[in-house]
């Protein structure tokens, strides 16, 4: 059984970075690390979070670094 609450954690951090005007390098770096940590805790809703940020290339790259890709890519 996975950990679905990672969705809320990830999205809050991603939204905070966006709201703060973080540049792409910061977003990608911070979220790449966060994704790795959440996966270590058995996060199983990665695609739900990815779907919310498909228009943000830095966030999409952060997911891709962990081999998480939207099925239509």
Buried (B, 14 or more C-beta within 10 A) or exposed (E): EEBEEBBEBBBEBBEEBBEEEBEEEEBBBBBBEBBEEBBEEEBBBBBEBBEBBEEBEBBBBBBBEBEBEEEEE
